[in-house]
Amino acid sequence: MKKIIEKALAKGAERCEVFYLNSLETEVEYEASKLKNLSNTEETGFALRLVKDGRMGYATTTKADGLDRLVDDAIATSACGETAEFAFASASDVAGAKLVDDRIKALSIEEMMQRSEDAIAKVLDYEGEINAESGTKRRIQTTSVTTSEGFESTQERTLYQFYVGGRLIEGDNMLDAGGYYGGTSMDDGGSKLVDEAIEDFRNGRTNVNVTGGPTTVILTPRAVADVMLTMNYGVDGSIVERGISPLAGKLGETIFDERVSLYDDGLMESGYSTALFDDEGVPMQRTALIENGVLRSFLTDLRTAAKLDLPLTGNGLKLKRLIQTKELGKMPTTEITNWEMTGGETPYAELLAGVSDGVIVDSIMGIMMGNLVAGDFSGNVAFGLKVEGGKIVGRVKDTMIAGNIYKLLKDQLVDLSSEVTRVGLMGFIGSHHYPHLLLRDVSISSKG
Amino acid sequence: MKDRLEQVLKKFSSQCDYLEVHIEETEESRVQFTGEQLTDLGKKVDFGGNVRALNKGGWGFASFNSVDRIEEFAQHAIDQAKLVGKDRSQLADVEPVRDDVPLDLKSDPREVPLERKVEIFRAYNKQVLDHHEEIASSSVRYFDRFHKRWFGSSEGAMVYQERVDLGGVVAAMTARDGDSQSFWSGFGSTDDFGVALGLEGKITEACDVAVEKLDAPKVKGGEYTVILDPRLAGVFVHEAFGHLSEGDNVYEDKNLQKVMVLGREFGRPFLNVYDTGLDKGLRGHVVYDDEGVRTEKTYLITDGKLSGRLHSRETAGKMGERPTGSARCIDYRYPPVCRMRNTCIEAGDSSFDDMIAGTKLGIYAITASGGQTNGEMFTFTAGTAFMIRDGKLAERVRDVTLTGNVFKTLKDIDMLGDDLSIHDGPGGCGKAGQFPLPVSDGSPHIRIQNVVIGGE
């Protein structure tokens, strides 16, 4: 890293930052109820940001013998780059850090296979016709940030992911169910994910019709995570800066029902996005976004914080917005870490028992295509259940849900469950904790 | 590089049923403006490879950046394949190809200096920001990539392919009283930087739509007759049908095989759907897929009936069908899986005017901001839309998200336009953690009955 900095400075850079990534990943995949694939991924790469003549340049490489080219590319881009208006991380007390679960490090392929096999056996034990799948993945990742201002830090993280699920086809009827866990530790809740998937298979085998119109809806924690994807934009400092966040200028104002509190927690116990510092070397933290309905903060990276004169929150990350990709390429920008919404006072069972006529929405397909910035969401209810007299009566299909998060959590919130459940969305960033939300007058459209 | 691949194959091939080696080098340039800011200007060099081994039906896969350690990774992949394999390997036979595929470009993005690219997109960005007082922000994104891919297999295949891929989008975001809307114009190509030039007219149109959307009321949810423009209909066929025709969804699932039996009626007799890698210049253009199989045009629906699927060598082998050259990966970090290329609905004989005139109450939905499917049900969102009332286009409406069911909705297509057009954008298709894979799609205008639209 030092060598890259020396080369960059020698070529005229005034200051620079080197990001280094090394990761080793092992994955076991079961498809059609059988072991299908074992894979290993080794990744090494460097990203260089530098300032030359006051302008920012940026380049990346995964070629270990391509470091001269890396420096040349970064210098070349700086010639037409943006004026650099922020400082890279400077000397700090976060020097070396470990976020390591030794159980993940010691996990053998045989054990990974066993975990998936046990889960699949349980699914098949419920129903042999299910086309079951499961995967176990572990990653050991080292990242470091080194700057010409004397900041130098390396952190090692272990990541563990597990999923189990399947598809049950009966006639032309397809039913998918499954659960996913991703975290920096191995605490996946044991067999809970399998039990939940089996319960979904059990509840989803009978189809029932639903009438469209304003409907009482329970969003499960998984569906809350879906609709909260819209909020990621609202609290993003760079969206605020551009004047298109509906929350711009509203710090300190009441934007939600006073029972709503929401945190971005980069230090969450075993969270998938948990780390000690972000990809710009800024310490990660727990940031109150909404407290008792009041908007408290926006999330920032180095550039946005400087531009908006806001505090640093440690959200400068290189992962692509929302979607985890195995890629080094992107500049660090504001991204969420792990989110937590605090629960209410009513146990979920009571919440459900009180619904005389409504729909439980457990997952929504197509949420990413809506006008997320405005908080609008609209999508197909990929898994939803009809409730009558406090009891689940069957699955609803070919049904749409639509709404706006800023109305939903302000005017339509009836109650929050006291239980708060950890969910992760496969392929998306972070581990999130959400309660069940009981909502009134949610618009549902259906073939009926 | 070929010699290196041959060496590895020679040394390790005898240890498993089938072995393949990929090496890939990519050079990328990116320009991105977000509002006033040049938020990303970068260059990337990505060099890496993978080894994939098949033994007794089980796969082992290792990807790496440390190409100098390729033999170590080859051994890993083979050891793992042995651990997985308990059955028998079934790959459909293909003639092992030895070929070089050089670039054949109309206009090479690599010859355009980075400064010039920044200038072009800065001008588009300024055009957006200056267009109207209610335009609050912009997003202008451009990338070009130059790929070199080497592929060799234990069956004797050795293919070297060069490929250029470029794309971008110019988007306008409008804001008024806490509400915000957007509209955009996108482009993409595998042989012509020219598609990034002269977009001023399209950008003006996009800005106007973004402003007009602020005034548009939300659509009322319910069931409608819907006319899709060719862009949206392209996304429709990709989501509604393309994914379900991918062989890897079907080959291990006996219940799905019963549902997806060749010859089953999916649409009315005038419906024909194909997927092709043959159309040069499109982002879905492929010469050889990532198993070294030559691409082709594959009919998925012929005269309304299921007539084919998109196969890898394994899914074709196991189902006793023909490989279609559809095994693709986004890069060396991933194994190839069954994917689409350029997926199209063939033209019919209706005129757009007749479709509108024959619709009493409906929605004309234009372009897509994306789509998704879970196999049976699918959903996609229109970029913008108009109501159709009494056979005429009426007011603009917003937030039009449609849903359908593959077993019902294709049969509800009752009119096909005579105006097939094919489109490329900067995005791509996501599957099995691999996103975005460059694909194209095309269609004429189509009319569908009984489509559920979400909304209040």
Interface residues (C-beta under 8 A of the other chain):
Chain A: E31 A32 K34 L35 K36 N37 L38 S39 N40 T41 E42 E43 T44 G45 M56 G57 Y58 A59 T60 T61 T62 K63 A64 G66 R69 L70 D73 A74 A76 T77 A79 C80 G81 E82 I109 E129 N131 R167 L168 I169 E170 G171 D172 N173 M174 D176 G212 P214 S238 E241 R242 G243 I244 P246 I323 T325 K326 G329 K330 M331 T333 M365 G366 M368 M369 G370 N371 V373 A374 D376 S378 G379 N380 A382 K397 D398 T399 M400 I401 A402 G403 Y406 G427 S443 I444 S445 S446 K447
Chain B: E28 R30 T34 G35 Q37 L38 T39 D40 L41 G42 K43 K44 V45 D46 F47 G48 G58 W59 G60 F61 A62 S63 F64 N65 S66 D68 R69 F73 H76 A77 Q80 A81 L83 V84 K86 L114 E115 V118 A136 S137 M173 A175 G178 D179 S180 Q181 S182 G221 G222 E223 E252 D253 N255 L256 V259 R333 P335 A368 S369 G370 G371 Q372 T373 N374 G375 E376 M377 F378 T379 F380 T381 R398 D399 T401 T403 G404 N405 F407 K408 G433 F435 N450 V452 I453 G454 G455 E456
